[in-house]
Amino acid sequence: MIFRPATTSDLDRILPLIVTDAAGGMTADTYTARLAAGEYRPDWTWLAEDTPGGAPLALAVWWGDPHEGLPGALDGVFVAASVRSAGKRTDLAAELLAAAHAAYAGAGASAAPEYHLSLPGDWRERPDTAKAVAWRREAARRAGLPVVLERLRYEWTPRTPLPEPTGRLLFTAEPDDEVFVDLFRRVLTDTLDTASRKEAESIGAEAQARGDVAFYRDTMPGDRSWWRVARTPGGEPVGFGLPSRNNAFPVVGYLGVLPGHRGRGYGQEILAEITRILVAETDPEKVRADTDLSNTPMAAAFERVGYRNDARRLVLSAH
C-alpha cells in the first residue's frame, strides 16, 4: 500500500472519495473552495493507493492557516466504498493517518494535529452516525489520537433578543496586551475549559496565557479593538470577553470570569456584551460558539442569553 501526499494533478481522483456520510463533515464543493483559499493544500491531503496511479482507496484532509507551514487540524477521513469490511476500513485509515503524522513530525510538528468531527447533537442515537464515528475514532486512536473531548456547539441569530445590560458590570476596551495576559493567567485557576487546563499543566500558566493572547490577536480574523475587560462600577476586574470571528462566522472567541467572582451570573453578562459587540461590528446572520460538554455553567449561560445548541464537536487529540 502506498501512502502519500496528493499533488495538484490528483484533484479529479480525490473528489469522488469525498462522499458525505453521517460523520464525514465535508463535501467536494467545500474541499475545492478551501483548497482555493489555501486552507487545504495538496500536501495536506493524503491518499492511500494500492498501486502508483491507481484508484485511491482512502483520503485524509487536514486544514490549516494559509500562512502556516503545518496543518492545524484533521478535517476529514474517507475510505472508498469498495472497502466494505469495517475492520479493513479502520486498518487502512489508521495506516494512512500514521503515515501523515510521521511526515508532519519530521517537518517539526510537536504533536499530531487534532481531529475534529462535527456531529448532530443526538449522534449517539443515530446508528449510521455512531458507526461512521466508531471506525474513524478507532483509526485515529491507533494513529496516536487517543484522547476524546466532546464539545457543544451553540448558535445565536438576531431573531433572538439579547438581555438588557444590568449595570452590574462596566465594559472597557484595553489596548495593553499585558492586561489580558494577566487576566488569562488568573482565569486558569480551576477552569472548566479542558484544553486550556491541559495546556497550562503542560507549559505553565504564564506561557499558556501569552499563547492565548497571541492566538486571538494574531491568528483569529477578529479585530483586537473588540476585546473588553469587565469591571464592577467600583473598578474591580471581574473578567473579560474576546469577541472574534473565524473564516466563516463571527464567534464568541473567549470569555473568562476570575476566581472569586464565579457563580454570580457574570459569565452571562460578559457573553451578552460579546454578542452585542459582534452585532454592532459585523451585522451577523449568526454568531457561533462552543464549550466543553462538562462545562455546565458556561452551557447554562449560553442558554440564558439565547444561544441554542445545534450540534456537537468531537475532538480527538494526542494528549
URSUL-V347137 format. One record per helix or strand of 3 or more residues. SS is the DSSP state (a for helix, b for strand). FROM is the first residue (numbers start at 0). TO is the last residue. If there is no record, write none. Layout:
# URSUL-V347137
<<SS & FROM & TO> <SS & FROM & TO>>
This chain:
# URSUL-V347137
<<b & 1 & 4> <a & 7 & 16> <a & 27 & 36> <a & 41 & 43> <b & 44 & 48> <b & 57 & 62> <b & 72 & 78> <a & 85 & 105> <b & 113 & 118> <a & 122 & 124> <a & 126 & 141> <b & 146 & 155> <b & 169 & 171> <a & 176 & 186> <a & 193 & 202> <a & 204 & 218> <a & 223 & 225> <b & 227 & 230> <b & 236 & 244> <b & 249 & 256> <a & 265 & 281> <b & 286 & 291> <a & 295 & 304> <b & 307 & 316>>
